[in-house]
Amino acid sequence: MFRNEGDYLSSHLIVLALGITRHMCGIPPADGMITYVGKQLRGGCFHAAGFRKAGTSKRGKQLLQLQVDRFPPPMEPAEAGLFRHEIVIA
């Protein structure tokens, strides 16, 4: 999840995040990356970043998918410390 409160285009931030994720995690999963967009939103920034509609959730949210062949190349983060957080799943 993210909220863009800056001057950058949200689609550019998404592409950068995907490139950094690819750099840090390696080859994306075979099914690519998915996200859901609320009913009132259209997901324009995700479409601009290469995601395509792949279905609808039971609650009516759009399922968007980025296929592996549409992923940006790996990108090394400018400041590694900002992206090296432990993920805790409870």
VOVEX-49956 format. One record per atom (N, C-alpha, C, O): residue number from 0; atom name; z, x, y. Coordinates in Angstrom, 2 decimals, decimal comma. Layout:
% VOVEX-49956
@pos=NUM | site=CA | zz=Z | xx=X | yy=Y;
...
% end
This chain:
% VOVEX-49956
@pos=0 | site=N | zz=0,00 | xx=0,83 | yy=-1,17;
@pos=0 | site=CA | zz=0,00 | xx=0,00 | yy=0,00;
@pos=0 | site=C | zz=0,00 | xx=0,89 | yy=1,24;
@pos=0 | site=O | zz=0,61 | xx=1,95 | yy=1,27;
@pos=1 | site=N | zz=-0,68 | xx=0,43 | yy=2,23;
@pos=1 | site=CA | zz=-0,64 | xx=1,14 | yy=3,50;
@pos=1 | site=C | zz=-0,87 | xx=0,17 | yy=4,64;
@pos=1 | site=O | zz=-1,40 | xx=-0,93 | yy=4,45;
@pos=2 | site=N | zz=-0,48 | xx=0,60 | yy=5,80;
@pos=2 | site=CA | zz=-0,73 | xx=-0,17 | yy=7,01;
@pos=2 | site=C | zz=-1,24 | xx=0,82 | yy=8,04;
@pos=2 | site=O | zz=-0,56 | xx=1,80 | yy=8,36;
@pos=3 | site=N | zz=-2,41 | xx=0,59 | yy=8,55;
@pos=3 | site=CA | zz=-3,01 | xx=1,49 | yy=9,52;
@pos=3 | site=C | zz=-2,55 | xx=1,10 | yy=10,92;
@pos=3 | site=O | zz=-2,90 | xx=0,04 | yy=11,43;
@pos=4 | site=N | zz=-1,77 | xx=1,97 | yy=11,52;
@pos=4 | site=CA | zz=-1,31 | xx=1,74 | yy=12,88;
@pos=4 | site=C | zz=-1,87 | xx=2,80 | yy=13,83;
@pos=4 | site=O | zz=-1,41 | xx=2,93 | yy=14,96;
@pos=5 | site=N | zz=-2,86 | xx=3,53 | yy=13,36;
@pos=5 | site=CA | zz=-3,43 | xx=4,61 | yy=14,16;
@pos=5 | site=C | zz=-4,84 | xx=4,30 | yy=14,63;
@pos=5 | site=O | zz=-5,30 | xx=3,16 | yy=14,57;
@pos=6 | site=N | zz=-5,50 | xx=5,34 | yy=15,10;
@pos=6 | site=CA | zz=-6,85 | xx=5,20 | yy=15,64;
@pos=6 | site=C | zz=-7,95 | xx=5,40 | yy=14,60;
@pos=6 | site=O | zz=-9,13 | xx=5,23 | yy=14,90;
@pos=7 | site=N | zz=-7,57 | xx=5,76 | yy=13,38;
@pos=7 | site=CA | zz=-8,57 | xx=6,01 | yy=12,35;
@pos=7 | site=C | zz=-9,02 | xx=4,71 | yy=11,70;
@pos=7 | site=O | zz=-8,26 | xx=3,74 | yy=11,64;
@pos=8 | site=N | zz=-10,25 | xx=4,68 | yy=11,22;
@pos=8 | site=CA | zz=-10,72 | xx=3,52 | yy=10,45;
@pos=8 | site=C | zz=-9,98 | xx=3,46 | yy=9,13;
@pos=8 | site=O | zz=-9,78 | xx=4,48 | yy=8,47;
@pos=9 | site=N | zz=-9,56 | xx=2,27 | yy=8,74;
@pos=9 | site=CA | zz=-8,84 | xx=2,11 | yy=7,48;
@pos=9 | site=C | zz=-9,68 | xx=2,57 | yy=6,30;
@pos=9 | site=O | zz=-9,14 | xx=3,16 | yy=5,36;
@pos=10 | site=N | zz=-10,98 | xx=2,32 | yy=6,34;
@pos=10 | site=CA | zz=-11,85 | xx=2,75 | yy=5,23;
@pos=10 | site=C | zz=-11,86 | xx=4,26 | yy=5,10;
@pos=10 | site=O | zz=-11,95 | xx=4,78 | yy=3,99;
@pos=11 | site=N | zz=-11,78 | xx=4,99 | yy=6,22;
@pos=11 | site=CA | zz=-11,74 | xx=6,45 | yy=6,16;
@pos=11 | site=C | zz=-10,42 | xx=6,93 | yy=5,55;
@pos=11 | site=O | zz=-10,41 | xx=7,88 | yy=4,77;
@pos=12 | site=N | zz=-9,32 | xx=6,26 | yy=5,90;
@pos=12 | site=CA | zz=-8,03 | xx=6,62 | yy=5,32;
@pos=12 | site=C | zz=-8,03 | xx=6,38 | yy=3,81;
@pos=12 | site=O | zz=-7,46 | xx=7,17 | yy=3,06;
@pos=13 | site=N | zz=-8,65 | xx=5,30 | yy=3,37;
@pos=13 | site=CA | zz=-8,73 | xx=5,00 | yy=1,94;
@pos=13 | site=C | zz=-9,53 | xx=6,08 | yy=1,22;
@pos=13 | site=O | zz=-9,10 | xx=6,56 | yy=0,16;
@pos=14 | site=N | zz=-10,67 | xx=6,47 | yy=1,77;
@pos=14 | site=CA | zz=-11,50 | xx=7,51 | yy=1,14;
@pos=14 | site=C | zz=-10,74 | xx=8,83 | yy=1,08;
@pos=14 | site=O | zz=-10,78 | xx=9,52 | yy=0,06;
@pos=15 | site=N | zz=-10,05 | xx=9,20 | yy=2,16;
@pos=15 | site=CA | zz=-9,25 | xx=10,42 | yy=2,15;
@pos=15 | site=C | zz=-8,16 | xx=10,35 | yy=1,09;
@pos=15 | site=O | zz=-7,95 | xx=11,31 | yy=0,35;
@pos=16 | site=N | zz=-7,46 | xx=9,22 | yy=1,00;
@pos=16 | site=CA | zz=-6,40 | xx=9,07 | yy=0,00;
@pos=16 | site=C | zz=-6,96 | xx=9,17 | yy=-1,42;
@pos=16 | site=O | zz=-6,32 | xx=9,76 | yy=-2,29;
@pos=17 | site=N | zz=-8,13 | xx=8,61 | yy=-1,65;
@pos=17 | site=CA | zz=-8,76 | xx=8,69 | yy=-2,98;
@pos=17 | site=C | zz=-9,16 | xx=10,13 | yy=-3,30;
@pos=17 | site=O | zz=-8,98 | xx=10,59 | yy=-4,43;
@pos=18 | site=N | zz=-9,70 | xx=10,84 | yy=-2,32;
@pos=18 | site=CA | zz=-10,07 | xx=12,24 | yy=-2,53;
@pos=18 | site=C | zz=-8,86 | xx=13,11 | yy=-2,82;
@pos=18 | site=O | zz=-8,91 | xx=13,98 | yy=-3,69;
@pos=19 | site=N | zz=-7,77 | xx=12,88 | yy=-2,09;
@pos=19 | site=CA | zz=-6,54 | xx=13,65 | yy=-2,33;
@pos=19 | site=C | zz=-5,96 | xx=13,30 | yy=-3,69;
@pos=19 | site=O | zz=-5,49 | xx=14,18 | yy=-4,41;
@pos=20 | site=N | zz=-5,99 | xx=12,02 | yy=-4,05;
@pos=20 | site=CA | zz=-5,51 | xx=11,60 | yy=-5,37;
@pos=20 | site=C | zz=-6,32 | xx=12,28 | yy=-6,46;
@pos=20 | site=O | zz=-5,76 | xx=12,74 | yy=-7,45;
@pos=21 | site=N | zz=-7,62 | xx=12,35 | yy=-6,29;
@pos=21 | site=CA | zz=-8,48 | xx=13,01 | yy=-7,29;
@pos=21 | site=C | zz=-8,17 | xx=14,50 | yy=-7,37;
@pos=21 | site=O | zz=-8,17 | xx=15,08 | yy=-8,46;
@pos=22 | site=N | zz=-7,90 | xx=15,12 | yy=-6,24;
@pos=22 | site=CA | zz=-7,55 | xx=16,55 | yy=-6,22;
@pos=22 | site=C | zz=-6,25 | xx=16,78 | yy=-6,99;
@pos=22 | site=O | zz=-6,13 | xx=17,74 | yy=-7,75;
@pos=23 | site=N | zz=-5,27 | xx=15,89 | yy=-6,79;
@pos=23 | site=CA | zz=-3,95 | xx=16,09 | yy=-7,37;
@pos=23 | site=C | zz=-3,84 | xx=15,59 | yy=-8,81;
@pos=23 | site=O | zz=-3,05 | xx=16,14 | yy=-9,58;
@pos=24 | site=N | zz=-4,60 | xx=14,58 | yy=-9,18;
@pos=24 | site=CA | zz=-4,46 | xx=13,96 | yy=-10,50;
@pos=24 | site=C | zz=-5,63 | xx=14,23 | yy=-11,44;
@pos=24 | site=O | zz=-5,54 | xx=13,93 | yy=-12,63;
@pos=25 | site=N | zz=-6,71 | xx=14,78 | yy=-10,93;
@pos=25 | site=CA | zz=-7,86 | xx=15,08 | yy=-11,79;
@pos=25 | site=C | zz=-8,84 | xx=13,92 | yy=-11,90;
@pos=25 | site=O | zz=-8,97 | xx=13,11 | yy=-10,98;
@pos=26 | site=N | zz=-9,51 | xx=13,86 | yy=-13,01;
@pos=26 | site=CA | zz=-10,56 | xx=12,86 | yy=-13,24;
@pos=26 | site=C | zz=-9,95 | xx=11,46 | yy=-13,21;
@pos=26 | site=O | zz=-8,92 | xx=11,22 | yy=-13,84;
@pos=27 | site=N | zz=-10,57 | xx=10,52 | yy=-12,49;
@pos=27 | site=CA | zz=-10,05 | xx=9,15 | yy=-12,43;
@pos=27 | site=C | zz=-10,12 | xx=8,47 | yy=-13,79;
@pos=27 | site=O | zz=-10,90 | xx=8,88 | yy=-14,65;
@pos=28 | site=N | zz=-9,33 | xx=7,42 | yy=-14,00;
@pos=28 | site=CA | zz=-9,40 | xx=6,65 | yy=-15,24;
@pos=28 | site=C | zz=-10,81 | xx=6,08 | yy=-15,45;
@pos=28 | site=O | zz=-11,55 | xx=5,88 | yy=-14,49;
@pos=29 | site=N | zz=-11,15 | xx=5,82 | yy=-16,68;
@pos=29 | site=CA | zz=-12,49 | xx=5,32 | yy=-17,01;
@pos=29 | site=C | zz=-12,85 | xx=4,04 | yy=-16,27;
@pos=29 | site=O | zz=-14,02 | xx=3,83 | yy=-15,93;
@pos=30 | site=N | zz=-11,87 | xx=3,19 | yy=-16,01;
@pos=30 | site=CA | zz=-12,13 | xx=1,94 | yy=-15,30;
@pos=30 | site=C | zz=-12,07 | xx=2,10 | yy=-13,79;
@pos=30 | site=O | zz=-12,23 | xx=1,12 | yy=-13,06;
@pos=31 | site=N | zz=-11,84 | xx=3,30 | yy=-13,31;
@pos=31 | site=CA | zz=-11,79 | xx=3,54 | yy=-11,87;
@pos=31 | site=C | zz=-10,46 | xx=3,12 | yy=-11,28;
@pos=31 | site=O | zz=-9,42 | xx=3,21 | yy=-11,93;
@pos=32 | site=N | zz=-10,51 | xx=2,65 | yy=-10,04;
@pos=32 | site=CA | zz=-9,31 | xx=2,26 | yy=-9,29;
@pos=32 | site=C | zz=-9,45 | xx=0,79 | yy=-8,92;
@pos=32 | site=O | zz=-10,54 | xx=0,33 | yy=-8,57;
@pos=33 | site=N | zz=-8,35 | xx=0,05 | yy=-9,00;
@pos=33 | site=CA | zz=-8,39 | xx=-1,35 | yy=-8,61;
@pos=33 | site=C | zz=-7,35 | xx=-1,62 | yy=-7,52;
@pos=33 | site=O | zz=-6,38 | xx=-0,87 | yy=-7,37;
@pos=34 | site=N | zz=-7,57 | xx=-2,66 | yy=-6,78;
@pos=34 | site=CA | zz=-6,61 | xx=-3,16 | yy=-5,80;
@pos=34 | site=C | zz=-6,81 | xx=-4,65 | yy=-5,66;
@pos=34 | site=O | zz=-7,87 | xx=-5,18 | yy=-5,98;
@pos=35 | site=N | zz=-5,80 | xx=-5,32 | yy=-5,17;
@pos=35 | site=CA | zz=-5,88 | xx=-6,74 | yy=-4,88;
@pos=35 | site=C | zz=-5,83 | xx=-6,95 | yy=-3,38;
@pos=35 | site=O | zz=-5,15 | xx=-6,21 | yy=-2,67;
@pos=36 | site=N | zz=-6,53 | xx=-7,95 | yy=-2,91;
@pos=36 | site=CA | zz=-6,55 | xx=-8,30 | yy=-1,49;
@pos=36 | site=C | zz=-6,11 | xx=-9,75 | yy=-1,37;
@pos=36 | site=O | zz=-6,59 | xx=-10,62 | yy=-2,10;
@pos=37 | site=N | zz=-5,19 | xx=-10,02 | yy=-0,44;
@pos=37 | site=CA | zz=-4,67 | xx=-11,37 | yy=-0,24;
@pos=37 | site=C | zz=-5,76 | xx=-12,39 | yy=0,04;
@pos=37 | site=O | zz=-6,85 | xx=-12,03 | yy=0,49;
@pos=38 | site=N | zz=-5,47 | xx=-13,65 | yy=-0,24;
@pos=38 | site=CA | zz=-6,44 | xx=-14,74 | yy=-0,09;
@pos=38 | site=C | zz=-7,03 | xx=-14,83 | yy=1,32;
@pos=38 | site=O | zz=-8,21 | xx=-15,11 | yy=1,48;
@pos=39 | site=N | zz=-6,19 | xx=-14,58 | yy=2,32;
@pos=39 | site=CA | zz=-6,66 | xx=-14,71 | yy=3,70;
@pos=39 | site=C | zz=-7,48 | xx=-13,51 | yy=4,17;
@pos=39 | site=O | zz=-8,11 | xx=-13,56 | yy=5,23;
@pos=40 | site=N | zz=-7,47 | xx=-12,44 | yy=3,41;
@pos=40 | site=CA | zz=-8,21 | xx=-11,23 | yy=3,80;
@pos=40 | site=C | zz=-9,51 | xx=-11,12 | yy=3,00;
@pos=40 | site=O | zz=-9,65 | xx=-11,72 | yy=1,94;
@pos=41 | site=N | zz=-10,42 | xx=-10,35 | yy=3,52;
@pos=41 | site=CA | zz=-11,69 | xx=-10,17 | yy=2,80;
@pos=41 | site=C | zz=-11,84 | xx=-8,77 | yy=2,22;
@pos=41 | site=O | zz=-12,75 | xx=-8,52 | yy=1,43;
@pos=42 | site=N | zz=-10,95 | xx=-7,85 | yy=2,60;
@pos=42 | site=CA | zz=-11,00 | xx=-6,51 | yy=2,04;
@pos=42 | site=C | zz=-12,13 | xx=-5,67 | yy=2,60;
@pos=42 | site=O | zz=-12,64 | xx=-4,78 | yy=1,92;
@pos=43 | site=N | zz=-12,52 | xx=-5,94 | yy=3,84;
@pos=43 | site=CA | zz=-13,65 | xx=-5,21 | yy=4,43;
@pos=43 | site=C | zz=-13,49 | xx=-3,70 | yy=4,42;
@pos=43 | site=O | zz=-14,46 | xx=-2,98 | yy=4,18;
@pos=44 | site=N | zz=-12,27 | xx=-3,22 | yy=4,68;
@pos=44 | site=CA | zz=-12,08 | xx=-1,76 | yy=4,70;
@pos=44 | site=C | zz=-12,24 | xx=-1,18 | yy=3,29;
@pos=44 | site=O | zz=-12,72 | xx=-0,06 | yy=3,15;
@pos=45 | site=N | zz=-11,85 | xx=-1,94 | yy=2,25;
@pos=45 | site=CA | zz=-12,03 | xx=-1,47 | yy=0,88;
@pos=45 | site=C | zz=-13,51 | xx=-1,51 | yy=0,49;
@pos=45 | site=O | zz=-14,00 | xx=-0,62 | yy=-0,20;
@pos=46 | site=N | zz=-14,22 | xx=-2,55 | yy=0,92;
@pos=46 | site=CA | zz=-15,67 | xx=-2,62 | yy=0,65;
@pos=46 | site=C | zz=-16,37 | xx=-1,44 | yy=1,32;
@pos=46 | site=O | zz=-17,26 | xx=-0,83 | yy=0,72;
@pos=47 | site=N | zz=-15,99 | xx=-1,13 | yy=2,55;
@pos=47 | site=CA | zz=-16,60 | xx=0,00 | yy=3,26;
@pos=47 | site=C | zz=-16,28 | xx=1,33 | yy=2,58;
@pos=47 | site=O | zz=-17,04 | xx=2,29 | yy=2,71;
@pos=48 | site=N | zz=-15,16 | xx=1,39 | yy=1,86;
@pos=48 | site=CA | zz=-14,77 | xx=2,61 | yy=1,15;
@pos=48 | site=C | zz=-15,41 | xx=2,69 | yy=-0,23;
@pos=48 | site=O | zz=-15,21 | xx=3,68 | yy=-0,94;
@pos=49 | site=N | zz=-16,19 | xx=1,67 | yy=-0,63;
@pos=49 | site=CA | zz=-16,92 | xx=1,73 | yy=-1,90;
@pos=49 | site=C | zz=-16,43 | xx=0,77 | yy=-2,96;
@pos=49 | site=O | zz=-17,04 | xx=0,69 | yy=-4,03;
@pos=50 | site=N | zz=-15,35 | xx=0,03 | yy=-2,72;
@pos=50 | site=CA | zz=-14,85 | xx=-0,94 | yy=-3,70;
@pos=50 | site=C | zz=-15,79 | xx=-2,15 | yy=-3,74;
@pos=50 | site=O | zz=-16,43 | xx=-2,50 | yy=-2,75;
@pos=51 | site=N | zz=-15,86 | xx=-2,79 | yy=-4,91;
@pos=51 | site=CA | zz=-16,67 | xx=-3,99 | yy=-5,08;
@pos=51 | site=C | zz=-15,82 | xx=-5,07 | yy=-5,76;
@pos=51 | site=O | zz=-14,89 | xx=-4,76 | yy=-6,50;
@pos=52 | site=N | zz=-16,15 | xx=-6,33 | yy=-5,49;
@pos=52 | site=CA | zz=-15,41 | xx=-7,44 | yy=-6,08;
@pos=52 | site=C | zz=-15,57 | xx=-7,41 | yy=-7,59;
@pos=52 | site=O | zz=-16,68 | xx=-7,26 | yy=-8,11;
@pos=53 | site=N | zz=-14,44 | xx=-7,58 | yy=-8,30;
@pos=53 | site=CA | zz=-14,47 | xx=-7,53 | yy=-9,76;
@pos=53 | site=C | zz=-13,79 | xx=-8,73 | yy=-10,39;
@pos=53 | site=O | zz=-13,64 | xx=-8,79 | yy=-11,61;
@pos=54 | site=N | zz=-13,37 | xx=-9,69 | yy=-9,57;
@pos=54 | site=CA | zz=-12,72 | xx=-10,87 | yy=-10,13;
@pos=54 | site=C | zz=-11,69 | xx=-11,43 | yy=-9,17;
@pos=54 | site=O | zz=-11,64 | xx=-11,06 | yy=-8,00;
@pos=55 | site=N | zz=-10,87 | xx=-12,33 | yy=-9,70;
@pos=55 | site=CA | zz=-9,84 | xx=-13,00 | yy=-8,92;
@pos=55 | site=C | zz=-8,58 | xx=-13,10 | yy=-9,77;
@pos=55 | site=O | zz=-8,66 | xx=-13,35 | yy=-10,97;
@pos=56 | site=N | zz=-7,43 | xx=-12,91 | yy=-9,14;
@pos=56 | site=CA | zz=-6,16 | xx=-13,02 | yy=-9,85;
@pos=56 | site=C | zz=-5,82 | xx=-14,50 | yy=-10,07;
@pos=56 | site=O | zz=-6,47 | xx=-15,38 | yy=-9,51;
@pos=57 | site=N | zz=-4,80 | xx=-14,76 | yy=-10,89;
@pos=57 | site=CA | zz=-4,36 | xx=-16,14 | yy=-11,13;
@pos=57 | site=C | zz=-3,87 | xx=-16,79 | yy=-9,85;
@pos=57 | site=O | zz=-3,91 | xx=-18,01 | yy=-9,72;
@pos=58 | site=N | zz=-3,40 | xx=-15,98 | yy=-8,92;
@pos=58 | site=CA | zz=-2,89 | xx=-16,50 | yy=-7,64;
@pos=58 | site=C | zz=-3,96 | xx=-16,56 | yy=-6,56;
@pos=58 | site=O | zz=-3,67 | xx=-16,87 | yy=-5,41;
@pos=59 | site=N | zz=-5,19 | xx=-16,26 | yy=-6,93;
@pos=59 | site=CA | zz=-6,30 | xx=-16,40 | yy=-6,00;
@pos=59 | site=C | zz=-6,62 | xx=-15,17 | yy=-5,17;
@pos=59 | site=O | zz=-7,45 | xx=-15,24 | yy=-4,26;
@pos=60 | site=N | zz=-5,98 | xx=-14,04 | yy=-5,46;
@pos=60 | site=CA | zz=-6,28 | xx=-12,81 | yy=-4,73;
@pos=60 | site=C | zz=-7,54 | xx=-12,17 | yy=-5,30;
@pos=60 | site=O | zz=-7,79 | xx=-12,25 | yy=-6,51;
@pos=61 | site=N | zz=-8,33 | xx=-11,55 | yy=-4,43;
@pos=61 | site=CA | zz=-9,53 | xx=-10,84 | yy=-4,88;
@pos=61 | site=C | zz=-9,13 | xx=-9,55 | yy=-5,59;
@pos=61 | site=O | zz=-8,28 | xx=-8,81 | yy=-5,10;
@pos=62 | site=N | zz=-9,75 | xx=-9,28 | yy=-6,72;
@pos=62 | site=CA | zz=-9,60 | xx=-8,01 | yy=-7,41;
@pos=62 | site=C | zz=-10,80 | xx=-7,15 | yy=-7,00;
@pos=62 | site=O | zz=-11,95 | xx=-7,53 | yy=-7,22;
@pos=63 | site=N | zz=-10,52 | xx=-5,99 | yy=-6,42;
@pos=63 | site=CA | zz=-11,57 | xx=-5,06 | yy=-6,02;
@pos=63 | site=C | zz=-11,46 | xx=-3,82 | yy=-6,87;
@pos=63 | site=O | zz=-10,36 | xx=-3,36 | yy=-7,19;
@pos=64 | site=N | zz=-12,61 | xx=-3,26 | yy=-7,25;
@pos=64 | site=CA | zz=-12,64 | xx=-2,10 | yy=-8,14;
@pos=64 | site=C | zz=-13,56 | xx=-1,03 | yy=-7,56;
@pos=64 | site=O | zz=-14,64 | xx=-1,32 | yy=-7,04;
@pos=65 | site=N | zz=-13,10 | xx=0,21 | yy=-7,66;
@pos=65 | site=CA | zz=-13,93 | xx=1,37 | yy=-7,30;
@pos=65 | site=C | zz=-14,29 | xx=2,07 | yy=-8,60;
@pos=65 | site=O | zz=-13,44 | xx=2,66 | yy=-9,26;
@pos=66 | site=N | zz=-15,57 | xx=2,01 | yy=-8,96;
@pos=66 | site=CA | zz=-16,05 | xx=2,66 | yy=-10,18;
@pos=66 | site=C | zz=-15,93 | xx=4,18 | yy=-10,05;
@pos=66 | site=O | zz=-15,99 | xx=4,72 | yy=-8,95;
@pos=67 | site=N | zz=-15,77 | xx=4,84 | yy=-11,18;
@pos=67 | site=CA | zz=-15,60 | xx=6,30 | yy=-11,20;
@pos=67 | site=C | zz=-16,74 | xx=7,01 | yy=-10,49;
@pos=67 | site=O | zz=-16,51 | xx=7,99 | yy=-9,78;
@pos=68 | site=N | zz=-17,97 | xx=6,54 | yy=-10,67;
@pos=68 | site=CA | zz=-19,12 | xx=7,23 | yy=-10,06;
@pos=68 | site=C | zz=-19,19 | xx=7,05 | yy=-8,54;
@pos=68 | site=O | zz=-20,03 | xx=7,66 | yy=-7,89;
@pos=69 | site=N | zz=-18,32 | xx=6,21 | yy=-7,98;
@pos=69 | site=CA | zz=-18,29 | xx=5,99 | yy=-6,53;
@pos=69 | site=C | zz=-17,11 | xx=6,71 | yy=-5,86;
@pos=69 | site=O | zz=-16,95 | xx=6,62 | yy=-4,65;
@pos=70 | site=N | zz=-16,30 | xx=7,42 | yy=-6,65;
@pos=70 | site=CA | zz=-15,16 | xx=8,15 | yy=-6,11;
@pos=70 | site=C | zz=-15,63 | xx=9,28 | yy=-5,20;
@pos=70 | site=O | zz=-16,66 | xx=9,90 | yy=-5,46;
@pos=71 | site=N | zz=-14,87 | xx=9,55 | yy=-4,14;
@pos=71 | site=CA | zz=-15,18 | xx=10,71 | yy=-3,32;
@pos=71 | site=C | zz=-14,84 | xx=11,99 | yy=-4,08;
@pos=71 | site=O | zz=-14,09 | xx=11,94 | yy=-5,06;
@pos=72 | site=N | zz=-15,36 | xx=13,13 | yy=-3,64;
@pos=72 | site=CA | zz=-15,01 | xx=14,38 | yy=-4,31;
@pos=72 | site=C | zz=-13,55 | xx=14,72 | yy=-4,07;
@pos=72 | site=O | zz=-12,93 | xx=14,20 | yy=-3,13;
@pos=73 | site=N | zz=-12,98 | xx=15,60 | yy=-4,91;
@pos=73 | site=CA | zz=-11,60 | xx=16,01 | yy=-4,68;
@pos=73 | site=C | zz=-11,44 | xx=16,65 | yy=-3,30;
@pos=73 | site=O | zz=-12,28 | xx=17,42 | yy=-2,86;
@pos=74 | site=N | zz=-10,34 | xx=16,31 | yy=-2,63;
@pos=74 | site=CA | zz=-10,05 | xx=16,86 | yy=-1,31;
@pos=74 | site=C | zz=-8,63 | xx=17,39 | yy=-1,29;
@pos=74 | site=O | zz=-7,69 | xx=16,67 | yy=-1,63;
@pos=75 | site=N | zz=-8,48 | xx=18,64 | yy=-0,90;
@pos=75 | site=CA | zz=-7,15 | xx=19,23 | yy=-0,81;
@pos=75 | site=C | zz=-6,46 | xx=18,73 | yy=0,46;
@pos=75 | site=O | zz=-7,06 | xx=18,77 | yy=1,54;
@pos=76 | site=N | zz=-5,21 | xx=18,26 | yy=0,35;
@pos=76 | site=CA | zz=-4,52 | xx=17,77 | yy=1,55;
@pos=76 | site=C | zz=-4,24 | xx=18,92 | yy=2,51;
@pos=76 | site=O | zz=-4,04 | xx=20,06 | yy=2,10;
@pos=77 | site=N | zz=-4,24 | xx=18,61 | yy=3,81;
@pos=77 | site=CA | zz=-3,98 | xx=19,62 | yy=4,82;
@pos=77 | site=C | zz=-2,54 | xx=20,12 | yy=4,72;
@pos=77 | site=O | zz=-2,29 | xx=21,31 | yy=4,93;
@pos=78 | site=N | zz=-1,61 | xx=19,24 | yy=4,41;
@pos=78 | site=CA | zz=-0,20 | xx=19,60 | yy=4,26;
@pos=78 | site=C | zz=0,29 | xx=19,08 | yy=2,92;
@pos=78 | site=O | zz=0,58 | xx=17,90 | yy=2,77;
@pos=79 | site=N | zz=0,39 | xx=19,97 | yy=1,95;
@pos=79 | site=CA | zz=0,74 | xx=19,57 | yy=0,59;
@pos=79 | site=C | zz=2,10 | xx=18,87 | yy=0,53;
@pos=79 | site=O | zz=2,29 | xx=17,97 | yy=-0,29;
@pos=80 | site=N | zz=3,05 | xx=19,27 | yy=1,37;
@pos=80 | site=CA | zz=4,38 | xx=18,69 | yy=1,32;
@pos=80 | site=C | zz=4,41 | xx=17,20 | yy=1,56;
@pos=80 | site=O | zz=5,29 | xx=16,51 | yy=1,04;
@pos=81 | site=N | zz=3,47 | xx=16,69 | yy=2,33;
@pos=81 | site=CA | zz=3,44 | xx=15,26 | yy=2,62;
@pos=81 | site=C | zz=3,06 | xx=14,43 | yy=1,41;
@pos=81 | site=O | zz=3,36 | xx=13,23 | yy=1,37;
@pos=82 | site=N | zz=2,42 | xx=15,03 | yy=0,42;
@pos=82 | site=CA | zz=1,89 | xx=14,28 | yy=-0,71;
@pos=82 | site=C | zz=2,59 | xx=14,60 | yy=-2,03;
@pos=82 | site=O | zz=2,16 | xx=14,13 | yy=-3,08;
@pos=83 | site=N | zz=3,65 | xx=15,37 | yy=-1,99;
@pos=83 | site=CA | zz=4,34 | xx=15,78 | yy=-3,21;
@pos=83 | site=C | zz=5,68 | xx=15,06 | yy=-3,32;
@pos=83 | site=O | zz=6,74 | xx=15,68 | yy=-3,19;
@pos=84 | site=N | zz=5,65 | xx=13,76 | yy=-3,56;
@pos=84 | site=CA | zz=6,87 | xx=12,97 | yy=-3,71;
@pos=84 | site=C | zz=7,01 | xx=12,55 | yy=-5,16;
@pos=84 | site=O | zz=6,03 | xx=12,31 | yy=-5,86;
@pos=85 | site=N | zz=8,24 | xx=12,46 | yy=-5,58;
@pos=85 | site=CA | zz=8,52 | xx=11,95 | yy=-6,92;
@pos=85 | site=C | zz=8,30 | xx=10,44 | yy=-6,93;
@pos=85 | site=O | zz=8,65 | xx=9,75 | yy=-5,97;
@pos=86 | site=N | zz=7,72 | xx=9,93 | yy=-7,99;
@pos=86 | site=CA | zz=7,54 | xx=8,50 | yy=-8,12;
@pos=86 | site=C | zz=8,59 | xx=8,00 | yy=-9,11;
@pos=86 | site=O | zz=8,66 | xx=8,47 | yy=-10,24;
@pos=87 | site=N | zz=9,39 | xx=7,07 | yy=-8,67;
@pos=87 | site=CA | zz=10,46 | xx=6,53 | yy=-9,51;
@pos=87 | site=C | zz=10,08 | xx=5,10 | yy=-9,89;
@pos=87 | site=O | zz=9,85 | xx=4,26 | yy=-9,02;
@pos=88 | site=N | zz=10,03 | xx=4,84 | yy=-11,17;
@pos=88 | site=CA | zz=9,72 | xx=3,49 | yy=-11,65;
@pos=88 | site=C | zz=10,98 | xx=2,99 | yy=-12,35;
@pos=88 | site=O | zz=11,41 | xx=3,54 | yy=-13,36;
@pos=89 | site=N | zz=11,54 | xx=1,94 | yy=-11,79;
@pos=89 | site=CA | zz=12,81 | xx=1,40 | yy=-12,36;
@pos=89 | site=C | zz=12,53 | xx=0,25 | yy=-13,27;
@pos=89 | site=O | zz=13,46 | xx=-0,33 | yy=-13,83;
% end
